[in-house]
Amino acid sequence: MNGYNFTERVRKCLALARSESARLRHEYVGTEHILLGMLAEGQGVAATVLQNLGVDSGDLAWGLEQVVKKGDLGKTTGPDLPYTSRAKKVLELAMSQARSLNHSYVGTEHLLLGLIAEKKGIAAQVLIDHGVTLDKASAETIRVLSANTPRSEMSAKPRSIQFEVGMATNRYNFTERVRKVLALAREESEKLHHEYIGTEHILLGMIAEGEGVGATALQNLNVDLEDLRFGIEQTVKRGNPRSVGAPELPYTSRAKKVIELAMSQARKLNHTNVGTEHLLLGLIAEQDGIAARILSDWAVTLDTATAEVLRILGTLPPREERPAEGQAERVEFAQVKSFAPDYKSSGGRVQPPTELLVELIRAAEVVATEHFSSEATPVHAAIALLRRGEGFAIAIIDRLGCDCEKALRALEEIGRNAEQNAAAEQSAKLGRHLADFLREMYQPWKLPLGTLDLLLFAMDRDADVAAVFAEQGITRDRVLEEGQRFSG
């Protein structure tokens, strides 16, 4: 397969996956069966990685079987059960993971990483519920494969995640997107045959990730990400090819300073998480690195980037003019800050909403503008969610058999047929229902709200949204029940 040899253990896992599918009376092999096959094999690097990450294989298998339903008796199963599209994607991602590690074979460790990287399948969701993220699994895989050093002599996270910058990182949580950007920075360094991670690699990682607030801010400031990448690659020189990439490439002093400055920017904004937006501001604030110089060439200054980040996050007015008098009942996304408790004076820790949820609320405004609606409604929010096609909500309705394309077409039709307002051509504002949801987003919940909360809210507040899903037998109660069962 494209120059990659599947080890005997992987072949055994895939054979066991078919057996698990047959045992559950399923007519396909899905990501859940691959994970069950891996657990049944139980001897490969993947099994060791899971064990080292504190995952009980028996509990994991039990959790999987609680999620999937057995098929009907009498269903035909055989040696030629088809793989689902997601299971096929897992195999492709496993090969990609092997490639990124410069391995000429695909082992159970790559299969595990592929299961997690696929994101939307049952296996990925159950692994995430057990605290197994792609970053953690990648780091532990590298440790298991590369070191004879006992685990007690090493940190639970590799130096590439701790950055070796000698700072109190425990006070700040790095978002999954930031960790992904830094993992991609390492890959960018390897592609260029460099033996270090510099500011230019961090910026390349941010471009490769492409979906965080940092990348969005750059695009909003008229920076073409592909042109930016080309400029960086023209500036830096490729190193000499090396046979094996080092698992712990060191950060340069300037790259370390960027991380420190990112934390400093988060502190200034009273944020408890360090996101891609803070990483971007850190890259600019560092001033002397390649990334800072190239961003300066694009006229991206610390002031302009900070203003755009705050606008995206909803703490500054948008560039458009405010609504005329008499339209004050419409709420702008930029007023979200007024809904949030004071971070400094609040007695409890306030959890900010997830980056994806913030992006979806802004996308709802864009959808409303497309439909010439003066207000963004739950219909527009549901359209934004289905267009994005990711998140826990999508995983749940997929499990309930939703035809997302059909639902999207129906909602788009509703949006087009709604009352239009020519004055909304420039920008739509948040309607009353979404404004209510925003208020909930910034309350001190035990956990931040996510995409499932947005879907449930839309179905609850808008009869059209509920009706579109009800046509496929998907009700709010079913979504809620499946979400609770899925997440435990």
C-alpha positions as CSV (number, residue, x, y, z in Angstrom):
1,M,0.0,0.0,0.0
2,N,1.8,3.1,-1.3
3,G,5.2,1.7,-0.1
4,Y,4.1,0.8,3.4
5,N,4.2,-2.6,4.9
6,F,1.6,-3.5,7.5
7,T,3.1,-5.5,10.3
8,E,1.8,-8.9,11.2
9,R,0.3,-7.4,14.4
10,V,-1.7,-4.9,12.3
11,R,-2.9,-7.6,10.0
12,K,-3.9,-9.6,13.1
13,C,-5.7,-6.5,14.5
14,L,-7.7,-6.1,11.3
15,A,-8.5,-9.8,11.2
16,L,-9.8,-9.5,14.7
17,A,-11.7,-6.4,13.8
18,R,-13.7,-8.5,11.3
19,S,-14.3,-11.1,14.0
20,E,-15.5,-8.4,16.4
21,S,-17.9,-7.1,13.7
22,A,-19.2,-10.6,13.2
23,R,-19.6,-11.2,16.9
24,L,-21.7,-8.0,17.1
25,R,-23.7,-9.1,14.1
26,H,-22.7,-6.0,12.0
27,E,-22.4,-6.0,8.3
28,Y,-19.4,-3.7,8.1
29,V,-16.1,-3.0,9.8
30,G,-16.0,0.4,11.5
31,T,-13.5,2.3,13.6
32,E,-15.0,0.7,16.7
33,H,-14.2,-2.8,15.4
34,I,-10.6,-1.8,14.6
35,L,-10.2,-0.6,18.2
36,L,-11.8,-3.7,19.6
37,G,-9.5,-5.8,17.4
38,M,-6.5,-3.9,18.7
39,L,-7.6,-4.5,22.3
40,A,-8.2,-8.2,21.6
41,E,-4.6,-8.5,20.1
42,G,-3.3,-6.8,23.2
43,Q,0.4,-7.2,22.7
44,G,1.5,-4.4,20.3
45,V,3.0,-1.0,20.9
46,A,-0.5,0.5,20.8
47,A,-1.6,-1.6,23.7
48,T,1.5,-0.6,25.6
49,V,0.8,3.1,24.9
50,L,-2.7,2.8,26.1
51,Q,-1.6,1.1,29.2
52,N,1.1,3.7,29.9
53,L,-1.6,6.4,29.5
54,G,-3.6,4.8,32.3
55,V,-6.3,3.2,30.1
56,D,-7.7,-0.1,31.3
57,S,-8.2,-2.2,28.1
58,G,-11.1,-4.0,29.7
59,D,-12.9,-0.8,30.6
60,L,-12.3,0.6,27.1
61,A,-13.7,-2.5,25.5
62,W,-16.7,-2.4,27.8
63,G,-17.2,1.3,27.0
64,L,-17.2,0.5,23.3
65,E,-19.7,-2.2,23.6
66,Q,-22.0,0.1,25.6
67,V,-21.9,2.6,22.7
68,V,-22.5,0.2,19.7
69,K,-25.6,-1.8,19.4
70,K,-25.7,-5.5,18.4
71,G,-27.2,-6.2,15.0
72,D,-30.2,-8.4,14.3
73,L,-29.8,-12.2,14.6
74,G,-29.5,-13.9,11.2
75,K,-27.6,-11.1,9.5
76,T,-25.1,-12.4,7.0
77,T,-21.4,-11.8,8.0
78,G,-18.3,-13.1,6.3
79,P,-14.7,-12.6,5.4
80,D,-15.5,-9.8,2.9
81,L,-17.2,-7.3,5.2
82,P,-16.8,-3.8,3.8
83,Y,-14.9,-1.2,5.6
84,T,-16.8,2.0,6.4
85,S,-15.4,5.3,4.9
86,R,-14.2,6.2,8.3
87,A,-12.4,2.9,8.8
88,K,-10.7,3.4,5.4
89,K,-9.7,6.9,6.5
90,V,-8.1,5.4,9.6
91,L,-5.9,3.2,7.5
92,E,-4.9,6.2,5.4
93,L,-4.2,8.3,8.5
94,A,-2.2,5.4,10.0
95,M,0.1,5.4,6.9
96,S,0.3,9.2,7.2
97,Q,1.4,8.9,10.8
98,A,4.0,6.3,9.9
99,R,5.3,8.7,7.2
100,S,5.5,11.6,9.6
101,L,7.6,9.4,11.9
102,N,9.9,8.4,9.0
103,H,8.8,4.7,9.5
104,S,8.7,2.4,6.5
105,Y,6.1,0.1,8.1
106,V,2.7,0.6,9.7
107,G,2.4,-0.9,13.2
108,T,-0.3,-0.9,15.8
109,E,1.0,2.4,17.1
110,H,0.3,4.1,13.8
111,L,-3.1,2.4,13.7
112,L,-3.9,3.9,17.2
113,L,-2.8,7.3,16.1
114,G,-4.9,7.0,12.9
115,L,-8.0,6.1,15.0
116,I,-7.6,9.2,17.1
117,A,-6.7,11.5,14.2
118,E,-9.8,10.5,12.3
119,K,-11.7,12.4,15.0
120,K,-15.3,11.7,14.1
121,G,-15.6,7.9,14.5
122,I,-16.8,6.0,17.5
123,A,-13.3,4.8,18.3
124,A,-12.0,8.4,18.4
125,Q,-14.8,9.6,20.6
126,V,-14.4,6.8,23.1
127,L,-10.6,7.3,23.2
128,I,-11.0,11.0,23.8
129,D,-13.5,10.2,26.6
130,H,-10.7,8.2,28.2
131,G,-8.4,11.2,28.0
132,V,-6.4,9.8,25.0
133,T,-5.6,12.7,22.7
134,L,-3.5,12.7,19.6
135,D,-0.8,14.7,21.3
136,K,-0.6,12.4,24.3
137,A,-0.6,9.2,22.2
138,S,2.0,10.6,19.8
139,A,4.3,11.6,22.6
140,E,4.0,8.2,24.4
141,T,4.5,6.3,21.1
142,I,7.7,8.2,20.5
143,R,8.8,7.5,24.0
144,V,8.1,3.8,23.8
145,L,9.8,3.5,20.4
146,S,12.8,5.6,21.0
147,A,13.9,5.3,24.6
148,N,15.3,2.6,26.8
149,T,15.0,5.3,29.6
150,P,12.6,4.2,32.3
151,R,9.4,6.2,32.4
152,S,10.2,7.4,35.9
153,E,13.2,9.3,34.6
154,M,11.2,11.2,32.1
155,S,8.3,13.7,32.4
156,A,4.8,12.5,31.6
157,K,5.0,14.8,28.7
158,P,8.0,15.0,26.3
159,R,10.2,18.0,26.3
160,S,8.7,19.0,22.9
161,I,5.4,19.7,24.7
162,Q,6.9,21.3,27.8
163,F,9.1,23.5,25.7
164,E,12.0,23.3,28.2
165,V,11.6,27.1,28.7
166,G,11.9,26.9,32.5
167,M,8.5,28.5,33.2
168,A,5.5,27.9,35.3
169,T,3.4,26.3,32.5
170,N,1.1,24.6,35.1
171,R,-0.7,27.9,35.5
172,Y,-1.8,28.0,31.8
173,N,-3.7,25.4,29.8
174,F,-2.5,25.1,26.2
175,T,-5.5,24.4,24.0
176,E,-5.6,21.3,21.7
177,R,-5.2,23.6,18.7
178,V,-2.0,25.1,20.2
179,R,-0.6,21.6,20.9
180,K,-1.5,20.6,17.3
181,V,0.2,23.7,15.9
182,L,3.4,22.9,17.9
183,A,3.3,19.3,16.7
184,L,2.9,20.5,13.2
185,A,5.8,22.9,13.8
186,R,8.0,19.9,14.5
187,E,6.8,18.3,11.3
188,E,7.6,21.5,9.3
189,S,11.1,21.5,10.8
190,E,11.6,17.9,9.7
191,K,10.4,18.7,6.2
192,L,13.0,21.4,5.9
193,H,15.7,19.0,7.4
194,H,16.3,21.4,10.3
195,E,17.5,20.2,13.7
196,Y,15.6,22.7,15.7
197,I,12.2,24.3,16.0
198,G,12.3,28.1,15.4
199,T,9.7,30.8,15.2
200,E,9.4,30.2,11.4
201,H,8.3,26.6,12.1
202,I,5.7,27.7,14.6
203,L,4.2,30.0,12.1
204,L,4.3,27.3,9.4
205,G,2.5,25.0,11.9
206,M,-0.2,27.6,12.5
207,I,-0.7,27.9,8.7
208,A,-0.9,24.1,8.4
209,E,-3.5,23.9,11.2
210,G,-5.4,26.7,9.4
211,E,-8.6,26.8,11.5
212,G,-7.8,28.4,14.8
213,V,-8.3,32.0,15.9
214,G,-4.7,32.8,15.0
215,A,-5.1,31.7,11.4
216,T,-8.5,33.4,11.1
217,A,-7.1,36.7,12.4
218,L,-4.3,36.6,9.7
219,Q,-6.9,35.9,7.0
220,N,-9.1,38.8,8.2
221,L,-6.0,41.0,8.0
222,N,-5.8,40.2,4.3
223,V,-2.9,37.7,4.7
224,D,-3.0,34.9,2.2
225,L,-1.9,31.9,4.1
226,E,-0.4,30.1,1.1
227,D,1.5,33.2,0.0
228,L,2.7,33.5,3.6
229,R,3.9,29.9,3.6
230,F,5.7,30.5,0.3
231,G,7.4,33.6,1.7
232,I,8.7,31.7,4.7
233,E,10.0,28.8,2.6
234,Q,11.8,31.2,0.3
235,T,13.4,32.9,3.3
236,V,14.7,29.8,5.2
237,K,17.3,27.4,3.8
238,R,16.8,23.7,3.7
239,G,19.2,21.6,5.8
240,N,20.9,18.4,4.9
241,P,18.7,15.4,4.7
242,R,19.0,13.1,7.7
243,S,18.0,9.5,7.9
244,V,15.9,9.6,11.1
245,G,14.1,12.6,12.6
246,A,14.9,13.3,16.2
247,P,11.8,12.8,18.4
248,E,12.8,15.8,20.6
249,L,13.9,18.6,18.4
250,P,15.1,21.5,20.6
251,Y,13.3,24.9,20.6
252,T,15.5,27.9,19.8
253,S,15.8,30.6,22.3
254,R,13.5,32.8,20.2
255,A,10.9,30.1,19.9
256,K,11.0,29.6,23.7
257,K,10.5,33.4,24.0
258,V,7.4,33.2,21.8
259,I,5.8,30.6,24.1
260,E,6.5,32.9,27.1
261,L,5.1,35.9,25.3
262,A,2.0,33.9,24.3
263,M,1.4,33.2,28.0
264,S,2.0,36.8,28.7
265,Q,-0.6,37.8,26.1
266,A,-3.1,35.4,27.6
267,R,-2.5,36.9,31.0
268,K,-3.0,40.5,29.7
269,L,-6.4,39.4,28.2
270,N,-7.4,37.7,31.4
271,H,-7.7,34.3,29.6
272,T,-7.0,31.1,31.4
273,N,-6.2,29.2,28.2
274,V,-3.4,29.8,25.8
275,G,-4.9,29.6,22.3
276,T,-3.6,30.0,18.8
277,E,-4.5,33.7,19.0
278,H,-2.0,34.2,21.9
279,L,0.6,32.2,20.0
280,L,0.2,34.6,17.0
281,L,0.6,37.6,19.3
282,G,3.7,36.0,20.9
283,L,5.2,35.5,17.4
284,I,4.8,39.2,16.6
285,A,5.8,40.5,20.0
286,E,9.1,38.6,19.9
287,Q,10.1,41.0,17.1
288,D,13.5,39.6,16.1
289,G,12.6,36.1,14.8
290,I,12.0,35.1,11.1
291,A,8.2,34.8,11.8
292,A,8.0,38.4,13.3
293,R,9.9,39.9,10.4
294,I,7.8,38.1,7.7
295,L,4.6,39.1,9.5
296,S,5.9,42.7,9.6
297,D,6.4,42.5,5.9
298,W,2.7,41.7,5.6
299,A,1.9,44.8,7.7
300,V,0.7,42.6,10.6
301,T,1.6,44.6,13.7
302,L,1.0,43.7,17.3
303,D,-1.6,46.4,17.5
304,T,-3.6,45.4,14.4
305,A,-3.4,41.7,15.3
306,T,-4.5,42.3,18.9
307,A,-7.4,44.4,17.8
308,E,-8.5,41.7,15.3
309,V,-8.1,38.9,17.8
310,L,-10.3,40.8,20.3
311,R,-12.9,41.5,17.6
312,I,-13.0,37.8,16.7
313,L,-13.4,36.8,20.4
314,G,-16.1,39.4,20.8
315,T,-14.5,42.0,23.1
316,L,-14.3,44.8,20.6
317,P,-16.9,46.3,18.2
318,P,-16.8,44.9,14.7
319,R,-15.4,47.1,11.9
320,E,-18.9,47.7,10.5
321,E,-20.9,50.6,11.9
322,R,-23.2,50.0,14.7
323,P,-26.9,49.6,13.9
324,A,-29.0,52.7,13.6
325,E,-31.2,53.8,16.4
326,G,-34.2,51.7,16.8
327,Q,-32.3,48.5,16.1
328,A,-30.8,48.2,19.5
329,E,-32.8,45.1,20.3
330,R,-30.5,43.1,18.0
331,V,-27.4,41.9,19.8
332,E,-23.9,42.0,18.2
333,F,-21.5,39.2,18.7
334,A,-19.0,41.8,19.9
335,Q,-21.1,42.4,22.9
336,V,-20.5,38.9,24.3
337,K,-18.0,40.3,26.8
338,S,-20.9,42.1,28.6
339,F,-22.5,38.7,29.2
340,A,-19.4,37.3,30.9
341,P,-18.7,37.6,34.6
342,D,-15.6,39.6,35.5
343,Y,-12.7,37.2,35.3
344,K,-10.8,38.9,38.1
345,S,-13.7,39.6,40.5
346,S,-15.6,36.3,39.9
347,G,-15.2,33.9,42.8
348,G,-15.2,30.8,40.6
349,R,-13.2,30.0,37.6
350,V,-15.0,30.9,34.4
351,Q,-14.6,28.4,31.6
352,P,-14.6,30.1,28.2
353,P,-16.5,28.5,25.4
354,T,-14.6,26.1,23.0
355,E,-12.9,27.7,20.0
356,L,-15.1,25.7,17.6
357,L,-18.3,27.0,19.3
358,V,-17.1,30.6,19.1
359,E,-16.3,30.1,15.4
360,L,-19.8,28.6,14.7
361,I,-21.6,31.5,16.3
362,R,-19.6,33.9,14.1
363,A,-20.4,31.6,11.1
364,A,-24.1,31.8,11.9
365,E,-23.8,35.6,11.3
366,V,-22.2,35.0,8.0
367,V,-24.9,32.5,7.0
368,A,-27.6,35.0,8.0
369,T,-25.9,37.7,5.8
370,E,-25.8,35.3,2.9
371,H,-29.6,34.8,3.3
372,F,-30.2,38.6,3.6
373,S,-31.5,38.1,7.1
374,S,-31.1,41.0,9.5
375,E,-30.7,38.6,12.4
376,A,-28.8,35.3,12.9
377,T,-31.2,32.7,14.2
378,P,-31.0,29.1,15.4
379,V,-31.7,28.1,11.7
380,H,-28.5,29.9,10.7
381,A,-26.6,28.3,13.6
382,A,-27.7,24.8,12.6
383,I,-26.6,25.5,9.0
384,A,-23.2,26.7,10.2
385,L,-22.9,23.5,12.3
386,L,-23.7,21.2,9.4
387,R,-21.5,23.1,7.0
388,R,-18.6,22.8,9.4
389,G,-19.2,19.0,9.7
390,E,-17.2,18.4,12.9
391,G,-17.7,18.4,16.6
392,F,-19.5,16.2,19.1
393,A,-22.9,17.2,17.8
394,I,-22.0,15.8,14.3
395,A,-20.7,12.5,15.8
396,I,-24.0,12.1,17.7
397,I,-26.4,12.8,14.8
398,D,-24.2,10.5,12.6
399,R,-24.8,7.8,15.2
400,L,-28.5,8.4,15.0
401,G,-28.4,7.9,11.2
402,C,-28.7,11.5,10.1
403,D,-28.3,12.4,6.5
404,C,-26.5,15.6,7.1
405,E,-26.5,16.7,3.5
406,K,-30.3,16.3,3.3
407,A,-30.8,18.2,6.6
408,L,-28.5,21.0,5.4
409,R,-30.4,21.3,2.1
410,A,-33.7,21.6,4.0
411,L,-32.3,24.2,6.4
412,E,-30.8,26.2,3.5
413,E,-34.2,26.2,1.8
414,I,-35.8,27.5,5.0
415,G,-33.1,30.2,5.3
416,R,-33.6,31.3,1.7
417,N,-37.4,31.5,2.1
418,A,-37.4,33.5,5.3
419,E,-38.2,37.2,5.2
420,Q,-35.3,39.0,3.6
421,N,-34.0,42.4,4.6
422,A,-31.9,44.4,2.1
423,A,-30.3,46.3,4.9
424,A,-28.7,43.1,6.1
425,E,-26.5,42.8,3.1
426,Q,-23.6,44.3,5.0
427,S,-23.8,42.2,8.2
428,A,-26.4,40.3,10.2
429,K,-26.7,40.7,14.0
430,L,-27.5,38.0,16.5
431,G,-31.2,37.5,17.1
432,R,-32.7,37.1,20.6
433,H,-32.4,33.3,20.8
434,L,-28.7,33.2,20.0
435,A,-28.1,36.1,22.3
436,D,-29.6,34.0,25.1
437,F,-27.3,31.2,24.1
438,L,-24.3,33.5,24.3
439,R,-25.2,34.4,27.8
440,E,-25.2,30.8,28.7
441,M,-21.8,30.3,27.0
442,Y,-20.2,32.6,29.5
443,Q,-21.8,31.3,32.7
444,P,-19.5,29.5,35.1
445,W,-20.5,26.0,34.1
446,K,-18.5,23.0,35.3
447,L,-17.5,22.4,31.7
448,P,-17.6,24.8,28.7
449,L,-20.5,24.5,26.3
450,G,-19.9,22.8,23.0
451,T,-21.5,21.9,19.7
452,L,-24.0,19.5,21.2
453,D,-25.3,22.3,23.4
454,L,-25.7,24.5,20.3
455,L,-27.6,21.8,18.4
456,L,-29.9,21.1,21.4
457,F,-30.5,24.8,21.8
458,A,-31.4,25.3,18.2
459,M,-33.8,22.3,18.2
460,D,-35.4,23.6,21.4
461,R,-35.8,27.2,20.3
462,D,-36.8,26.8,16.6
463,A,-39.6,24.6,15.4
464,D,-38.2,24.6,11.8
465,V,-34.8,23.2,13.0
466,A,-36.6,20.5,15.1
467,A,-38.9,19.6,12.2
468,V,-36.0,19.1,9.7
469,F,-34.3,16.6,12.0
470,A,-37.7,15.0,13.1
471,E,-38.2,14.1,9.4
472,Q,-35.3,11.7,9.9
473,G,-36.6,10.4,13.2
474,I,-34.1,12.5,15.2
475,T,-35.7,14.4,18.1
476,R,-34.1,16.6,20.7
477,D,-34.7,13.9,23.4
478,R,-33.0,11.3,21.3
479,V,-30.0,13.6,20.7
480,L,-29.8,14.4,24.4
481,E,-30.1,10.7,25.4
482,E,-27.4,9.6,22.9
483,G,-25.1,12.4,23.9
484,Q,-25.4,11.5,27.6
485,R,-24.9,7.8,26.8
486,F,-21.9,8.5,24.5
487,S,-20.1,10.8,27.0
488,G,-21.0,8.8,30.1
